[in-house]
Amino acid sequence: MPAVDLATPAKSVQPGHKIRTFGERYDAGGGGINVARVISELGGKR
């Protein structure tokens, strides 16, 4: 099923502290899309 993957870095993650993030990145995702990306990275054809 298609989905949107969200990734965002944080300077630090500590128990009990609020996590501040920045530089959000949205990418197409989901099982089939992620598999196709891996196959492509390994030199295969989609």
N, CA, C, O and CB atoms as a CASP TS submission, in Angstrom:
PFRMAT TS
TARGET T0000
AUTHOR 0000-0000-0000
METHOD Language model
MODEL 1
PARENT N/A
ATOM      1  N   MET     1       0.845  -1.180   0.000  1.00  0.00           N
ATOM      2  CA  MET     1       0.000   0.000   0.000  1.00  0.00           C
ATOM      3  C   MET     1       0.891   1.244   0.000  1.00  0.00           C
ATOM      4  O   MET     1       1.824   1.315   0.800  1.00  0.00           O
ATOM      5  CB  MET     1      -0.962  -0.003   1.226  1.00  0.00           C
ATOM      6  N   PRO     2       0.639   2.218  -0.861  1.00  0.00           N
ATOM      7  CA  PRO     2       1.429   3.447  -0.886  1.00  0.00           C
ATOM      8  C   PRO     2       1.332   4.199   0.432  1.00  0.00           C
ATOM      9  O   PRO     2       0.313   4.149   1.122  1.00  0.00           O
ATOM     10  CB  PRO     2       0.976   4.343  -2.029  1.00  0.00           C
ATOM     11  N   ALA     3       2.388   4.882   0.760  1.00  0.00           N
ATOM     12  CA  ALA     3       2.437   5.655   2.001  1.00  0.00           C
ATOM     13  C   ALA     3       3.416   6.806   1.822  1.00  0.00           C
ATOM     14  O   ALA     3       4.117   6.885   0.814  1.00  0.00           O
ATOM     15  CB  ALA     3       2.849   4.757   3.210  1.00  0.00           C
ATOM     16  N   VAL     4       3.458   7.694   2.803  1.00  0.00           N
ATOM     17  CA  VAL     4       4.435   8.775   2.838  1.00  0.00           C
ATOM     18  C   VAL     4       5.320   8.515   4.045  1.00  0.00           C
ATOM     19  O   VAL     4       4.829   8.402   5.168  1.00  0.00           O
ATOM     20  CB  VAL     4       3.746  10.198   2.910  1.00  0.00           C
ATOM     21  N   ASP     5       6.640   8.418   3.812  1.00  0.00           N
ATOM     22  CA  ASP     5       7.602   8.216   4.894  1.00  0.00           C
ATOM     23  C   ASP     5       8.132   9.577   5.335  1.00  0.00           C
ATOM     24  O   ASP     5       8.462  10.413   4.494  1.00  0.00           O
ATOM     25  CB  ASP     5       8.772   7.278   4.444  1.00  0.00           C
ATOM     26  N   LEU     6       8.215   9.804   6.627  1.00  0.00           N
ATOM     27  CA  LEU     6       8.743  11.035   7.195  1.00  0.00           C
ATOM     28  C   LEU     6      10.009  10.708   7.967  1.00  0.00           C
ATOM     29  O   LEU     6      10.023   9.804   8.802  1.00  0.00           O
ATOM     30  CB  LEU     6       7.696  11.728   8.109  1.00  0.00           C
ATOM     31  N   ALA     7      11.075  11.450   7.681  1.00  0.00           N
ATOM     32  CA  ALA     7      12.328  11.302   8.424  1.00  0.00           C
ATOM     33  C   ALA     7      12.757  12.683   8.890  1.00  0.00           C
ATOM     34  O   ALA     7      12.648  13.653   8.140  1.00  0.00           O
ATOM     35  CB  ALA     7      13.447  10.625   7.549  1.00  0.00           C
ATOM     36  N   THR     8      13.236  12.779  10.105  1.00  0.00           N
ATOM     37  CA  THR     8      13.688  14.059  10.630  1.00  0.00           C
ATOM     38  C   THR     8      14.809  13.833  11.651  1.00  0.00           C
ATOM     39  O   THR     8      14.672  12.988  12.536  1.00  0.00           O
ATOM     40  CB  THR     8      12.509  14.835  11.272  1.00  0.00           C
ATOM     41  N   PRO     9      15.908  14.571  11.538  1.00  0.00           N
ATOM     42  CA  PRO     9      16.996  14.409  12.502  1.00  0.00           C
ATOM     43  C   PRO     9      16.739  15.202  13.792  1.00  0.00           C
ATOM     44  O   PRO     9      15.920  16.120  13.827  1.00  0.00           O
ATOM     45  CB  PRO     9      18.321  14.852  11.873  1.00  0.00           C
ATOM     46  N   ALA    10      17.455  14.820  14.837  1.00  0.00           N
ATOM     47  CA  ALA    10      17.419  15.527  16.119  1.00  0.00           C
ATOM     48  C   ALA    10      18.857  15.632  16.623  1.00  0.00           C
ATOM     49  O   ALA    10      19.658  14.720  16.418  1.00  0.00           O
ATOM     50  CB  ALA    10      16.493  14.787  17.168  1.00  0.00           C
ATOM     51  N   LYS    11      19.181  16.738  17.279  1.00  0.00           N
ATOM     52  CA  LYS    11      20.549  16.909  17.789  1.00  0.00           C
ATOM     53  C   LYS    11      20.846  15.932  18.916  1.00  0.00           C
ATOM     54  O   LYS    11      21.974  15.454  19.045  1.00  0.00           O
ATOM     55  CB  LYS    11      20.762  18.344  18.278  1.00  0.00           C
ATOM     56  N   SER    12      19.836  15.632  19.738  1.00  0.00           N
ATOM     57  CA  SER    12      20.036  14.649  20.805  1.00  0.00           C
ATOM     58  C   SER    12      18.692  14.069  21.228  1.00  0.00           C
ATOM     59  O   SER    12      17.643  14.690  21.056  1.00  0.00           O
ATOM     60  CB  SER    12      20.758  15.289  22.021  1.00  0.00           C
ATOM     61  N   VAL    13      18.751  12.867  21.784  1.00  0.00           N
ATOM     62  CA  VAL    13      17.569  12.202  22.323  1.00  0.00           C
ATOM     63  C   VAL    13      17.937  11.742  23.724  1.00  0.00           C
ATOM     64  O   VAL    13      18.834  10.919  23.909  1.00  0.00           O
ATOM     65  CB  VAL    13      17.098  10.991  21.411  1.00  0.00           C
ATOM     66  N   GLN    14      17.229  12.289  24.712  1.00  0.00           N
ATOM     67  CA  GLN    14      17.508  11.958  26.098  1.00  0.00           C
ATOM     68  C   GLN    14      16.202  11.644  26.808  1.00  0.00           C
ATOM     69  O   GLN    14      15.200  12.325  26.588  1.00  0.00           O
ATOM     70  CB  GLN    14      18.256  13.111  26.805  1.00  0.00           C
ATOM     71  N   PRO    15      16.198  10.619  27.659  1.00  0.00           N
ATOM     72  CA  PRO    15      14.974  10.272  28.389  1.00  0.00           C
ATOM     73  C   PRO    15      14.448  11.465  29.190  1.00  0.00           C
ATOM     74  O   PRO    15      15.213  12.160  29.859  1.00  0.00           O
ATOM     75  CB  PRO    15      15.232   9.083  29.326  1.00  0.00           C
ATOM     76  N   GLY    16      13.138  11.691  29.114  1.00  0.00           N
ATOM     77  CA  GLY    16      12.518  12.745  29.900  1.00  0.00           C
ATOM     78  C   GLY    16      12.619  14.137  29.306  1.00  0.00           C
ATOM     79  O   GLY    16      12.057  15.078  29.867  1.00  0.00           O
ATOM     80  N   HIS    17      13.316  14.299  28.187  1.00  0.00           N
ATOM     81  CA  HIS    17      13.476  15.614  27.565  1.00  0.00           C
ATOM     82  C   HIS    17      12.684  15.681  26.265  1.00  0.00           C
ATOM     83  O   HIS    17      12.520  14.677  25.571  1.00  0.00           O
ATOM     84  CB  HIS    17      14.967  15.916  27.301  1.00  0.00           C
ATOM     85  N   LYS    18      12.206  16.855  25.951  1.00  0.00           N
ATOM     86  CA  LYS    18      11.494  17.065  24.691  1.00  0.00           C
ATOM     87  C   LYS    18      12.490  16.933  23.539  1.00  0.00           C
ATOM     88  O   LYS    18      13.604  17.452  23.608  1.00  0.00           O
ATOM     89  CB  LYS    18      10.790  18.465  24.665  1.00  0.00           C
ATOM     90  N   ILE    19      12.082  16.242  22.490  1.00  0.00           N
ATOM     91  CA  ILE    19      12.951  16.045  21.327  1.00  0.00           C
ATOM     92  C   ILE    19      12.650  17.147  20.322  1.00  0.00           C
ATOM     93  O   ILE    19      11.517  17.268  19.855  1.00  0.00           O
ATOM     94  CB  ILE    19      12.746  14.623  20.686  1.00  0.00           C
ATOM     95  N   ARG    20      13.650  17.949  19.987  1.00  0.00           N
ATOM     96  CA  ARG    20      13.513  19.015  19.001  1.00  0.00           C
ATOM     97  C   ARG    20      14.076  18.507  17.676  1.00  0.00           C
ATOM     98  O   ARG    20      15.220  18.058  17.606  1.00  0.00           O
ATOM     99  CB  ARG    20      14.246  20.326  19.466  1.00  0.00           C
ATOM    100  N   THR    21      13.268  18.582  16.643  1.00  0.00           N
ATOM    101  CA  THR    21      13.689  18.090  15.333  1.00  0.00           C
ATOM    102  C   THR    21      13.770  19.239  14.341  1.00  0.00           C
ATOM    103  O   THR    21      13.295  20.342  14.613  1.00  0.00           O
ATOM    104  CB  THR    21      12.721  17.008  14.821  1.00  0.00           C
ATOM    105  N   PHE    22      14.375  18.975  13.188  1.00  0.00           N
ATOM    106  CA  PHE    22      14.521  19.975  12.140  1.00  0.00           C
ATOM    107  C   PHE    22      14.705  19.261  10.814  1.00  0.00           C
ATOM    108  O   PHE    22      14.976  18.061  10.793  1.00  0.00           O
ATOM    109  CB  PHE    22      15.713  20.928  12.430  1.00  0.00           C
ATOM    110  N   GLY    23      14.564  19.972   9.713  1.00  0.00           N
ATOM    111  CA  GLY    23      14.860  19.431   8.394  1.00  0.00           C
ATOM    112  C   GLY    23      14.022  18.232   7.999  1.00  0.00           C
ATOM    113  O   GLY    23      14.555  17.234   7.514  1.00  0.00           O
ATOM    114  N   GLU    24      12.709  18.319   8.203  1.00  0.00           N
ATOM    115  CA  GLU    24      11.847  17.190   7.864  1.00  0.00           C
ATOM    116  C   GLU    24      11.974  16.817   6.389  1.00  0.00           C
ATOM    117  O   GLU    24      12.138  17.683   5.529  1.00  0.00           O
ATOM    118  CB  GLU    24      10.394  17.516   8.198  1.00  0.00           C
ATOM    119  N   ARG    25      11.895  15.515   6.110  1.00  0.00           N
ATOM    120  CA  ARG    25      11.978  15.017   4.742  1.00  0.00           C
ATOM    121  C   ARG    25      10.829  14.043   4.514  1.00  0.00           C
ATOM    122  O   ARG    25      10.639  13.097   5.279  1.00  0.00           O
ATOM    123  CB  ARG    25      13.358  14.334   4.468  1.00  0.00           C
ATOM    124  N   TYR    26      10.072  14.284   3.459  1.00  0.00           N
ATOM    125  CA  TYR    26       8.944  13.433   3.099  1.00  0.00           C
ATOM    126  C   TYR    26       9.276  12.699   1.805  1.00  0.00           C
ATOM    127  O   TYR    26       9.684  13.326   0.827  1.00  0.00           O
ATOM    128  CB  TYR    26       7.636  14.267   2.947  1.00  0.00           C
ATOM    129  N   ASP    27       9.108  11.393   1.790  1.00  0.00           N
ATOM    130  CA  ASP    27       9.383  10.576   0.616  1.00  0.00           C
ATOM    131  C   ASP    27       8.233   9.601   0.383  1.00  0.00           C
ATOM    132  O   ASP    27       7.552   9.173   1.315  1.00  0.00           O
ATOM    133  CB  ASP    27      10.717   9.815   0.779  1.00  0.00           C
ATOM    134  N   ALA    28       8.042   9.266  -0.886  1.00  0.00           N
ATOM    135  CA  ALA    28       7.072   8.208  -1.195  1.00  0.00           C
ATOM    136  C   ALA    28       7.574   6.925  -0.547  1.00  0.00           C
ATOM    137  O   ALA    28       8.776   6.657  -0.549  1.00  0.00           O
ATOM    138  CB  ALA    28       6.880   8.025  -2.754  1.00  0.00           C
ATOM    139  N   GLY    29       6.675   6.142   0.000  1.00  0.00           N
ATOM    140  CA  GLY    29       7.080   4.915   0.669  1.00  0.00           C
ATOM    141  C   GLY    29       6.043   3.830   0.483  1.00  0.00           C
ATOM    142  O   GLY    29       5.229   3.876  -0.440  1.00  0.00           O
ATOM    143  N   GLY    30       6.082   2.872   1.355  1.00  0.00           N
ATOM    144  CA  GLY    30       5.201   1.714   1.256  1.00  0.00           C
ATOM    145  C   GLY    30       5.998   0.535   0.741  1.00  0.00           C
ATOM    146  O   GLY    30       7.065   0.705   0.149  1.00  0.00           O
ATOM    147  N   GLY    31       5.478  -0.664   0.966  1.00  0.00           N
ATOM    148  CA  GLY    31       6.204  -1.898   0.644  1.00  0.00           C
ATOM    149  C   GLY    31       6.765  -1.969  -0.761  1.00  0.00           C
ATOM    150  O   GLY    31       7.969  -2.165  -0.925  1.00  0.00           O
ATOM    151  N   GLY    32       5.937  -1.819  -1.779  1.00  0.00           N
ATOM    152  CA  GLY    32       6.405  -1.962  -3.160  1.00  0.00           C
ATOM    153  C   GLY    32       7.412  -0.903  -3.558  1.00  0.00           C
ATOM    154  O   GLY    32       8.388  -1.203  -4.245  1.00  0.00           O
ATOM    155  N   ILE    33       7.188   0.333  -3.135  1.00  0.00           N
ATOM    156  CA  ILE    33       8.111   1.419  -3.484  1.00  0.00           C
ATOM    157  C   ILE    33       9.452   1.206  -2.814  1.00  0.00           C
ATOM    158  O   ILE    33      10.490   1.396  -3.448  1.00  0.00           O
ATOM    159  CB  ILE    33       7.529   2.786  -3.082  1.00  0.00           C
ATOM    160  N   ASN    34       9.459   0.814  -1.542  1.00  0.00           N
ATOM    161  CA  ASN    34      10.719   0.580  -0.834  1.00  0.00           C
ATOM    162  C   ASN    34      11.490  -0.597  -1.435  1.00  0.00           C
ATOM    163  O   ASN    34      12.715  -0.540  -1.543  1.00  0.00           O
ATOM    164  CB  ASN    34      10.450   0.324   0.652  1.00  0.00           C
ATOM    165  N   VAL    35      10.792  -1.652  -1.823  1.00  0.00           N
ATOM    166  CA  VAL    35      11.451  -2.793  -2.458  1.00  0.00           C
ATOM    167  C   VAL    35      12.074  -2.362  -3.774  1.00  0.00           C
ATOM    168  O   VAL    35      13.208  -2.737  -4.071  1.00  0.00           O
ATOM    169  CB  VAL    35      10.453  -3.949  -2.687  1.00  0.00           C
ATOM    170  N   ALA    36      11.353  -1.582  -4.567  1.00  0.00           N
ATOM    171  CA  ALA    36      11.882  -1.108  -5.850  1.00  0.00           C
ATOM    172  C   ALA    36      13.127  -0.256  -5.643  1.00  0.00           C
ATOM    173  O   ALA    36      14.068  -0.335  -6.434  1.00  0.00           O
ATOM    174  CB  ALA    36      10.815  -0.305  -6.608  1.00  0.00           C
ATOM    175  N   ARG    37      13.145   0.558  -4.588  1.00  0.00           N
ATOM    176  CA  ARG    37      14.334   1.385  -4.303  1.00  0.00           C
ATOM    177  C   ARG    37      15.542   0.510  -4.001  1.00  0.00           C
ATOM    178  O   ARG    37      16.634   0.774  -4.504  1.00  0.00           O
ATOM    179  CB  ARG    37      14.067   2.336  -3.116  1.00  0.00           C
ATOM    180  N   VAL    38      15.366  -0.520  -3.193  1.00  0.00           N
ATOM    181  CA  VAL    38      16.473  -1.413  -2.830  1.00  0.00           C
ATOM    182  C   VAL    38      16.976  -2.151  -4.063  1.00  0.00           C
ATOM    183  O   VAL    38      18.185  -2.255  -4.270  1.00  0.00           O
ATOM    184  CB  VAL    38      16.033  -2.424  -1.742  1.00  0.00           C
ATOM    185  N   ILE    39      16.066  -2.662  -4.882  1.00  0.00           N
ATOM    186  CA  ILE    39      16.472  -3.364  -6.096  1.00  0.00           C
ATOM    187  C   ILE    39      17.282  -2.432  -6.994  1.00  0.00           C
ATOM    188  O   ILE    39      18.307  -2.831  -7.546  1.00  0.00           O
ATOM    189  CB  ILE    39      15.239  -3.908  -6.852  1.00  0.00           C
ATOM    190  N   SER    40      16.822  -1.199  -7.138  1.00  0.00           N
ATOM    191  CA  SER    40      17.538  -0.213  -7.949  1.00  0.00           C
ATOM    192  C   SER    40      18.920   0.066  -7.396  1.00  0.00           C
ATOM    193  O   SER    40      19.894   0.118  -8.147  1.00  0.00           O
ATOM    194  CB  SER    40      16.748   1.081  -8.032  1.00  0.00           C
ATOM    195  N   GLU    41      19.015   0.250  -6.065  1.00  0.00           N
ATOM    196  CA  GLU    41      20.313   0.517  -5.421  1.00  0.00           C
ATOM    197  C   GLU    41      21.294  -0.646  -5.619  1.00  0.00           C
ATOM    198  O   GLU    41      22.505  -0.436  -5.685  1.00  0.00           O
ATOM    199  CB  GLU    41      20.114   0.780  -3.915  1.00  0.00           C
ATOM    200  N   LEU    42      20.768  -1.866  -5.713  1.00  0.00           N
ATOM    201  CA  LEU    42      21.614  -3.039  -5.896  1.00  0.00           C
ATOM    202  C   LEU    42      21.923  -3.315  -7.369  1.00  0.00           C
ATOM    203  O   LEU    42      22.564  -4.312  -7.703  1.00  0.00           O
ATOM    204  CB  LEU    42      20.950  -4.249  -5.279  1.00  0.00           C
ATOM    205  N   GLY    43      21.455  -2.414  -8.247  1.00  0.00           N
ATOM    206  CA  GLY    43      21.777  -2.547  -9.671  1.00  0.00           C
ATOM    207  C   GLY    43      20.724  -3.245 -10.500  1.00  0.00           C
ATOM    208  O   GLY    43      20.932  -3.440 -11.698  1.00  0.00           O
ATOM    209  N   GLY    44      19.606  -3.628  -9.918  1.00  0.00           N
ATOM    210  CA  GLY    44      18.545  -4.292 -10.648  1.00  0.00           C
ATOM    211  C   GLY    44      17.649  -3.301 -11.366  1.00  0.00           C
ATOM    212  O   GLY    44      17.778  -2.088 -11.198  1.00  0.00           O
ATOM    213  N   LYS    45      16.742  -3.835 -12.167  1.00  0.00           N
ATOM    214  CA  LYS    45      15.779  -3.004 -12.880  1.00  0.00           C
ATOM    215  C   LYS    45      14.430  -3.114 -12.201  1.00  0.00           C
ATOM    216  O   LYS    45      14.067  -4.174 -11.690  1.00  0.00           O
ATOM    217  CB  LYS    45      15.679  -3.414 -14.366  1.00  0.00           C
ATOM    218  N   ARG    46      13.691  -2.026 -12.197  1.00  0.00           N
ATOM    219  CA  ARG    46      12.355  -1.999 -11.584  1.00  0.00           C
ATOM    220  C   ARG    46      11.354  -2.684 -12.452  1.00  0.00           C
ATOM    221  O   ARG    46      10.178  -2.758 -12.099  1.00  0.00           O
ATOM    222  CB  ARG    46      11.906  -0.579 -11.316  1.00  0.00           C
TER
END
